[in-house]
Amino acid sequence: MPVEIDVAIIGAGVIGLATAHEIAQGEKVVFVFEKSRTFGLETSSRNSEVIHAGIYYPEDSLKAKLCIEGKNLLYRLCDRHNIAYKKSGKIIVAADENEINWLEELYKQGKKNSVEDLMLLPRTELKKLEPNIEARAGLLSPSSGILDSYSLLKFLYSQARGKGAEFVFNTEVIGIERAGTKYKIQIKDRDGISALIAHVVVNCAGLNSDRIAQLAGIDIAKSGYKLHYCKGEYFSLNSKYKNLVSRLIYPAPEQAGHGIHWRQALDGRVLLGPSAHYVKEINYAVDETHKQAFYDSVKQFLPLVDIEDLAPESAGIRPKLQGPGDDFRDFIITHEEKAGFPGLINLIGIESPGLTASLAIARYVSKIMS
Ligand SMILES: Cc1cc2nc3c(=O)[nH]c(=O)nc-3n(C[C@H](O)[C@H](O)[C@H](O)COP(=O)(O)OP(=O)(O)OC[C@H]3O[C@@H](n4cnc5c(N)ncnc54)[C@H](O)[C@@H]3O)c2cc1C
């Protein structure tokens, strides 16, 4: 007889960890299956570590609501448990008249989303805050910040374990089959293939989450669950640029990302990125020939930068539901009861602001699970 558990979480990125931390308690048997050797080796450690305010997304979208709730939960958790962060604030800059109009729209969108502390800055005010930045105007978001994401992951992992969640690393979920009101989960590890039974399955498999849904029997083309990979590269800047700017600086966003921004990580590294281009496969190499595009982008708001001071750094891949040229797509976080799969929770397209929203997403999952 296969082992029987209450909840199987697939994936130990920030979403799987936060979910395990939220739901593991008492007698409930919660297992987290992770194909890698440890937690957080994919998108959760390949991002900008920015705590987003919740400005860009349409009101009432899950992205807006869970970002704002998640931001507040995250700041509180970091304060309570000494997880490093800096509420540095962020300025989105406008290079020309068109972008000033767009900043005003963004300001209104932020207000609709209940981000109450935004401030439009004319050039003179912007210069007072950031003398090295060149722009026609800016939008200041004081509640944006930067996080030590590894400390968050480690905290969630140890707390979830402390509450009884079992982490099964080097173990890939390769099959999910209905077994009456439960699910038979097939796993592959070093010893071969085996199976267990779970009452509830939570799909937090990031870049693989559409395939996991398909394994469970969901028609992902019909449901609109098919993911598109969108790569974001980072370049670092020479340490002489340290402390030149004190806030996060963002340009106008692109179709698929928030634009190549300036960030000083908590360890002092100065980073530019991420870019955004759709790719067919997962490959984290940074293409050095993209240096010129990074330089052109940052030079617009920071003319002091010299191209020789840029070096390739790292890359991440966004699990996007929105394909090239498509309109906005929200997170999919759904209990698949109506599709005939009670007990199956799918989380698909958890791109930015997934890190910021992680604690709120976990609460949401816990609510729709019961
Ligand atoms: C370039 C970039 C910049 C970003 N910047 C920000 C930011 O500044 N702020 C912000 O809030 N968000 C940001 N994000 C988004 C954020 O990083 C993600 O939303 C978040 O990390 C998603 O976490 P996850 O747990 O869903 O995915 P992941 O971290 O990818 O975890 C999924 C896990 O599932 C495992 N898995 C997959 N398939 C299987 C299987 N079959 N069996 C077992 N395990 C499996 C994987 O190995 C992986 O560990 C950014 C993303 C990118 C790509």
The ligand as a MOL file (V3000), in Angstrom:
LIG
                    3D

  0  0  0     0  0            999 V3000
M  V30 BEGIN CTAB
M  V30 COUNTS 53 58 0 0 0
M  V30 BEGIN ATOM
M  V30 1 C 14.0800 38.2120 -13.6880 0
M  V30 2 C 13.0420 38.1660 -12.5950 0
M  V30 3 C 12.9330 39.2230 -11.6900 0
M  V30 4 C 11.9750 39.1910 -10.6810 0
M  V30 5 N 11.9590 40.2010 -9.7610 0
M  V30 6 C 11.0530 40.1650 -8.7670 0
M  V30 7 C 11.0500 41.1870 -7.7740 0
M  V30 8 O 11.9230 42.0480 -7.7530 0
M  V30 9 N 10.0710 41.1620 -6.8390 0
M  V30 10 C 9.1060 40.2030 -6.8170 0
M  V30 11 O 8.2120 40.2760 -5.9710 0
M  V30 12 N 9.1110 39.1790 -7.7120 0
M  V30 13 C 10.0770 39.1300 -8.6650 0
M  V30 14 N 10.1220 38.1120 -9.5700 0
M  V30 15 C 9.1460 37.0380 -9.4530 0
M  V30 16 C 9.5150 36.0160 -8.3780 0
M  V30 17 O 10.8950 35.6890 -8.4360 0
M  V30 18 C 8.6650 34.7580 -8.5880 0
M  V30 19 O 7.3050 35.1390 -8.6230 0
M  V30 20 C 8.8440 33.7270 -7.4970 0
M  V30 21 O 10.1920 33.4600 -7.2310 0
M  V30 22 C 8.1310 32.4480 -7.9200 0
M  V30 23 O 8.3810 31.4560 -6.9660 0
M  V30 24 P 7.8960 29.9700 -7.2080 0
M  V30 25 O 8.0560 29.2660 -5.9350 0
M  V30 26 O 6.5440 29.9850 -7.8460 0
M  V30 27 O 8.8590 29.4120 -8.3560 0
M  V30 28 P 10.3230 28.7710 -8.2620 0
M  V30 29 O 11.2100 29.5190 -7.3820 0
M  V30 30 O 10.7550 28.5730 -9.6790 0
M  V30 31 O 10.0640 27.3570 -7.5830 0
M  V30 32 C 9.4510 26.2910 -8.2530 0
M  V30 33 C 10.1240 25.0130 -7.7750 0
M  V30 34 O 9.4210 23.8930 -8.3100 0
M  V30 35 C 10.3720 22.8770 -8.5520 0
M  V30 36 N 9.7680 21.9080 -9.4810 0
M  V30 37 C 9.3760 22.1390 -10.7540 0
M  V30 38 N 8.8640 21.0230 -11.2980 0
M  V30 39 C 8.9370 20.0650 -10.3470 0
M  V30 40 C 8.5620 18.6850 -10.3090 0
M  V30 41 N 8.0120 18.0820 -11.3790 0
M  V30 42 N 8.7800 17.9820 -9.1760 0
M  V30 43 C 9.3500 18.5810 -8.0910 0
M  V30 44 N 9.7360 19.8710 -8.0790 0
M  V30 45 C 9.5210 20.6150 -9.1870 0
M  V30 46 C 11.5560 23.6440 -9.1240 0
M  V30 47 O 12.7560 22.9100 -9.0490 0
M  V30 48 C 11.5570 24.8990 -8.2690 0
M  V30 49 O 12.4220 24.7990 -7.1600 0
M  V30 50 C 11.0750 38.0940 -10.5830 0
M  V30 51 C 11.1990 37.0240 -11.4840 0
M  V30 52 C 12.1800 37.0500 -12.4730 0
M  V30 53 C 12.3370 35.8890 -13.4020 0
M  V30 END ATOM
M  V30 BEGIN BOND
M  V30 1 1 1 2
M  V30 2 1 2 3
M  V30 3 2 2 52
M  V30 4 2 3 4
M  V30 5 1 4 5
M  V30 6 1 4 50
M  V30 7 2 5 6
M  V30 8 1 6 7
M  V30 9 1 6 13
M  V30 10 2 7 8
M  V30 11 1 7 9
M  V30 12 1 9 10
M  V30 13 2 10 11
M  V30 14 1 10 12
M  V30 15 2 12 13
M  V30 16 1 13 14
M  V30 17 1 14 15
M  V30 18 1 14 50
M  V30 19 1 15 16
M  V30 20 1 16 17
M  V30 21 1 16 18
M  V30 22 1 18 19
M  V30 23 1 18 20
M  V30 24 1 20 21
M  V30 25 1 20 22
M  V30 26 1 22 23
M  V30 27 1 23 24
M  V30 28 2 24 25
M  V30 29 1 24 26
M  V30 30 1 24 27
M  V30 31 1 27 28
M  V30 32 2 28 29
M  V30 33 1 28 30
M  V30 34 1 28 31
M  V30 35 1 31 32
M  V30 36 1 32 33
M  V30 37 1 33 34
M  V30 38 1 33 48
M  V30 39 1 34 35
M  V30 40 1 35 36
M  V30 41 1 35 46
M  V30 42 1 36 37
M  V30 43 1 36 45
M  V30 44 2 37 38
M  V30 45 1 38 39
M  V30 46 1 39 40
M  V30 47 2 39 45
M  V30 48 1 40 41
M  V30 49 2 40 42
M  V30 50 1 42 43
M  V30 51 2 43 44
M  V30 52 1 44 45
M  V30 53 1 46 47
M  V30 54 1 46 48
M  V30 55 1 48 49
M  V30 56 2 50 51
M  V30 57 1 51 52
M  V30 58 1 52 53
M  V30 END BOND
M  V30 END CTAB
M  END
